[in-house]
Amino acid sequence: HRRRGGGRGSGVALLMLAAQIFQMGGFSGVPVGTMGLVAVNCYAFLRPFSLPWSVGEAAVNVYDVWYMGEWKRLFLAAFYHGDEWHLYYNMASFLWKGKTLEPQLGGAKFVLLNLILVLLTSS
């Protein structure tokens, strides 16, 4: 039985993500900012402890954002993944982009750029 939104599924996708990280040289082969953002996304997906938001609060809804002023949805949506494969594909792609871009921009600028893009695109 698979639960949506935080359900762990079979775990195969998470093992593949770990393999992707180790293929890139392990934790020392992935820039710190990139690894930190991947870790935050994995933590939000696995939910080992209760998070300060619910799945319903993470969904982007124009009415709730614009008319109800729930601007936090624009930020939270980036950390919500429907299932482990959604998480895997997003994070595998992010690892390769981060490994290329973060050394060029520097860690702080890279993380700041990602946070700005999250707010501008809500994804």
Salt bridges, closest charged atoms under 4 A:
GLU57 OE2 - LYS72 NZ 2.89
ASP64 OD2 - ARG73 NH2 3.21
GLU70 OE1 - ARG73 NE 2.69
ASP83 OD2 - ARG2 NH2 3.31
